Amino acid sequence: MVNKRQILFIILIFCSVNAVAQLAVSSKIDTSKSKTLSLVKFINSYMQKEAINKDLWHPKYQNKEVWDYSMDWIWGRFSPKKITGLFDMEIVELQSVNDTLSYFKLLAKSKPEKLEENFTNIYKYYIVEINGNYFLDNCKEYDQVRFKEYKTKSINFYASPFLNIPVEKMKNAAHEFEKLNAVLKRPKLQKPIDYYMCATEEELNNLSNIVVWNGGLGGYTNIPEGFIVAIGSEPNYSHEFVHAILGQSAHCFFLQEGMASLYGGMERGTKNYDQGVAELKDCYKKGNCNFDQLYTRKIDQKYSSSLGYSFAAVCCKYLIDNFGLEYFYKIYYDKTITSDNFLEKISSITGKNPAEIKAGIEALILK
């Protein structure tokens, strides 16, 4: 039996939840339970945050630079409250795993009049209860338990249960990682990187707080946290290894992806630098691309981004050929350089005018 005090408590929580601009809640979620209502209230309170911060995240992230492992850039670009204005949102699943751990799935349907796109994403996060308080957490720690572990000196491999990867291949990949580190002339890493080898996009998404996404990545590196997540059964992923070795740099596509493509290739190693440049040269000759289009990243490749990555690699090669690797690293780690001001900043740093830089980069493409 539910007494009057319990009914009043439920009504008060319900009103409190609905006082703050509310996410829709799926009818399958039983909000007559006080624990469920309190979780819904917590989710709503988070989605009303006007700034991107870690206030409601697990305390273990307090000294971390990155706390939300979602690879969907909207969570790094917009505050939770801003996101609720850009999307119609609904809590479509809310489950308790045990007394102190729950997870929820959040559907986000874009508002075309605000985003000029029509798509639907679904995100997943965990909620941890500590001393009566709720905190958000990433999926990776809880959902990686199904992966098989194999550790080497430089890489901790975590392989999907759907993959059968010979130990020798993982040892060889770790050795290639160490060789690449030497070629790049960087200090040895203080601790091994973690490498999650996924069999499917679903597994990669799940480790990244995503259930359904309108985007797609074959792999990525969380540089501050030192882990790689990628789809495939080949342990030697040089492109992502370069990201892990070089660490945090300027937030600039031409530098970050340029170095990874120059030394690690593109499209999971199926295309190396020379092949990428040959593709660029052909694109130029056919009149399908030019410097300005590549620089502003307005080249349409429906199922590939190799032209953009190859162009970025040429930019890095131009700088290394002309100024040397050690000088290049001063540019690479200059946090004032962005994708938008790259040419302007390089001109200022090197003393070469933009026209000279453009001509030098195009000479490498068209030689």
N, C-alpha and C positions, 0 to 999 in steps of 0.2 A: 504493500500500500504506500502511496505517496501522500505525505501529510501536507498541510497548508504551508508550513515553513519551506519545505522542499519545492513546492510549486512556485512560491514567491522567489526563491533563489534562482530557479530556472528562468522565470520571467525577467528578473533583474539582469542576469547574464545575457539573455537574448536581446534585451533593450540596449545593453551596453555594446554588444556586437553591432547592432544596427544603427548605433549613434555615429559610428565612424564610417564612412562611405564604403559601401559594402561590396565584397566579392559575392557573386552568386554561389550557392552551395547546392551540389547535386542532391536530388531527392533520395538517393540511396544512402546518404550519410545520415545516420540517426542522431539528430541534434537534440533529442529528448534526454540524452545522457549528458550529465553535467561535465564529465571529462571531455567528451567530444566538443561540447560548446566552448569549453575553456581553450581547447586547441584551435578551434575556429576563430575565437577572439584573438589569440596570439598571432595567427596568420594574418588576420586583418590589421592588427596593430603594426606588424612588420610592413605590410603593403601600404601603410600610410606614412612611412618614413620619407621625409622630404630631402634627405641627403643619403649618399652612398657611404655607409659606415658599418662598423662591426658591432654596434651596440647590442644587438639581439642575437649575435652569433656566439657559438660555443667559446668559453673562456680560453681554450687552447690556441685560439687564433689571435689573441690580444697582442702578441709581439710579432705577428706575421704581416708581411706586406700584402699578400694575397690570401683572402679567406673564402671567397666564393669561386669554386672551381668550374662553374658553368662556362662552356666555350662559346655560348651565344653572347655576342657582344652587346646586346641591349642591356644586360645586367651590369656591365661595366660602364655603359654610356649614360644611362638614365637612372634616376632615383626610383625606388619602388613606387612612390606616389605618382611620378611621371609616367611610369609604365601602365598604371591603372587608368591613366587618361588616354593612352594610346591604344589600349586593347580592352575588349570586353573579356572579363576574367571570371573563371568559375573554379571552385575547388571541386574536382570531379572524383577524387578518391582520398580517403583519410583512414588509415589503418594503424592500430596499435600493435607493435611487435612484441613488447613486454611492458612491464609496469612503468618503465622510464624512457622507452624509445618508441616513437611513432614515425610515420612518414606520410606525406601528402603529395598529390599530383595536382598541378595547377594548369588549367587550360587557358590559353591566351589567344583570342581571335582578334586579328588586327582590325583597326578602324580605317578603312581605305581613304576616308576624307582627311585623315591626319597623317597616315604613313604612305599614301599613294600605292599601297600594295594590299592584296587580299590573301591572307594565309592564316593558318592556325598552328600554334605550337603547344606542346604540353611539357611542363617541367616537373621535376621530382626533387624534393628535399626531405631530409629527416628532421625531427624535432626531438631533442634530448631534454629530459627533466632532471635538473640538479638542485637539490635542496628546495624543492617546491617551485622553482623557476624554470621557464622554458627557454631553450636556445636552439637556433638553427644549426644544421650541420650538413656537410656534403655527403653525397652518396658513396664516394669512392671507398672510404674506410670500411663501410658495412657490406658493400656489394662486391668488393674484391676478394672476399674469402673463398669464392668458388674457383679462383684462378690458382694454377699450380706454380709453385715458387722454385726458382733455381738461382743461386747467388754466385757471382764471381767477384773478383777484386774491384772491378770498375762498374759493373752493372748488376743490379738485382732484377732478374727476369720474372715476370708474372704472366703465365700463358693461359689463355682460355682453355677450359676443359674440352672444347671442340677441336683444339689443335694438338697435333702430336709432333713436337719439335725435338729433333735429336740434340742431346746435350752437347755434342761436338760442335754443332752449328752455333750454339749460344757461346761456347768458349771462343770460337773463331771471331764472332761478332764483337766480343769484349776486347779481343786482341786488336781488331781493326779500329775500334774506338780509341784505344791507347795510341796506335800509330797516327791516327788523325789528330789527336791531341798534340803529338810531337810536331807534325807538319804545320799545324797552326801556331806553334810556339807559345802555347799557353801553359800556365802552371797546372800541375796535376790537381784534379778535384779533391776536395777535402773528404768527401764521402761518396760512395757509389750512387749513381742515378738509378731510379726505379723505372722499369720499362714494362708497360702493360700491353701485351700482345693480344689483340682482340680478333675473333673470327668473323665478326659481323659489325655493321654499322650500329645495330641495336646495342651491342656490348660497349662499344666506344661511347655512344650517347649516354648509356646508363652510368658510366663512370664520370660523366660530365654534367650530371643533374638534368638530363634531357631524356624525354620519352619519344616525342615527335618534334621534328625541327624542319623548318623550310630551308635551312642551310645544309652544308655537308662538308666534312673534312675526312681525309684518309688518315690523318695523323696530326698531332700537335705536341708541343713541349711547353709544360708549365715551368718556365725558367726559374722564377724565385723559389719554387718548391722542389725543383730538381726531379721532375718525372716526365716521362713520355707516355702517351697513349696513342696507339696506332692499330690499324686493321692490317692483318697479314701474317703469314707464317715465316717470313724471312727476318731473322733477328738482326741482320746488319742493315740498319736504316741510317745511312750516313747523313742525309739531309737533317734529320732531327738530332743526330749526334752533334752536328756542328752547333746547333742552337744550344744544346746542353753544355757543350765545352766553352763556348764564348760567353754564356751567361747574359746578364742584363746589359743592354746597350741603349743607344738612342732609340726612341720610338719611331723608327723610320723603316718603311717597307724595303726601300732600295738597299739599305745596309743589312738589315736582319735577313731578309729572304735572299738578298744578293749573295751574301757569304755562304749561306746554307746551300744555295744552288750551285755556286762556283765550285765549292769543295765537296758537296754531297750529292749533286745532281738533282733532277726533278722527277716527279711522278714515280715516286718510290724507287728511284735508281734505274728506271727503265730508259731514262734520257739523261745523258751527261751534258757537260757544258758545251762541248763542240757541237753536239747534235742540236742543242738549243739555239746556238748561234746560227747554225745552218738554217733552222726553221725561221729565225728572225730575218735573215738575209733574203730568204725566199718571199717572206711576207712583204718586205720592202720592195723587192723587184716587181711583185705583182700589184703594187700600189695599194695594198690592203692595210698597211700601217706605216707610220712615220714616228719620228722622235716625240713630237708633241702628244700624239695619241698614246704612246707607250708611257710617257712621263705622267700624263694625267690618268693613266690606267683606264682608258676608254676603248680598249680592244675587246671585242666580244668573242669569247671562246666558250661555247655552251657547256662542253664536257671537259674542259682543260683550262688551266691557267698558265701553261708553260711559256707563252710569249712574254707575259709580264714578269715571270720569275727569271727567264733567260735575260731579259733586258736589265733587271736588277743585278744579275750576275756580271754582266758586261760593265755596268757602272762601277762595281767593286774592282773588277780586273783593271779597268782604266786607272783607278786611284792607286792600286797596289803597284802596277807597272811603272807609274810615273813618280810615286813618292815612297815606295817601299812598304813592307808589311807593318813595321813598328810605327811609322808615321800614320799609316792607315788606321791603326787601333786608336790613336788619339781622336780621330774623326768618329770611329765606330762607337766609342763610349761617350761622346759628347751629347749630353742629354738635351741640349738646346736644338738639336737637329730633329726635324720631323719629316714625314712624307711630303708635306706641303711646302716646306721651305728648303728642301734638300739642295737643289741647284744653287739657290741664292747663298746658302751657308757654305757650301763647298767652294764657291767662288770667293767668298770672303776669307775663308781659311787658307786656301791655296794660292790666292793672288791671281788665279786665272779667271778671265771673264767668262760668263755663261756660254758665249758663242764658241770659245776655245774648247770648253769642256764638252759641249754638244758635238763639236766636230771630232774630238778625240774619241768619244764613245761610238759615234757612227762609223768612224774608221775601223774600229774593231769588229763591228757588225758586218761591214761591207767589204772588208779586205779580200 
